[in-house]
Amino acid sequence: MTPKEKANELANKFISKSVFDMTFDELKTERKLAKKYAIICTDECIKEHSHESEHKDPNAQDRWIQFWQDVKKEIKSL
């Protein structure tokens, strides 16, 4: 899964109802909150893996953190 795909998947999890049931203003508010919550999730993933020292492959941790940083960047651009 690409960072962009993950960003969309994660942000969509925080939309509380169908976009067809919302006014334009409600949709704007819902999208803003979804992005905020998705960024909190990515920050938690980054924080947890930054403290993890049990990786057998030291580059794996760097790649994992970079992936979530890229996801966070994609969420901000939604």
Secondary structure as UniProt FT lines:
FT   HELIX           3..12
FT   TURN            13..14
FT   HELIX           19..21
FT   HELIX           24..51
FT   HELIX           58..76
//
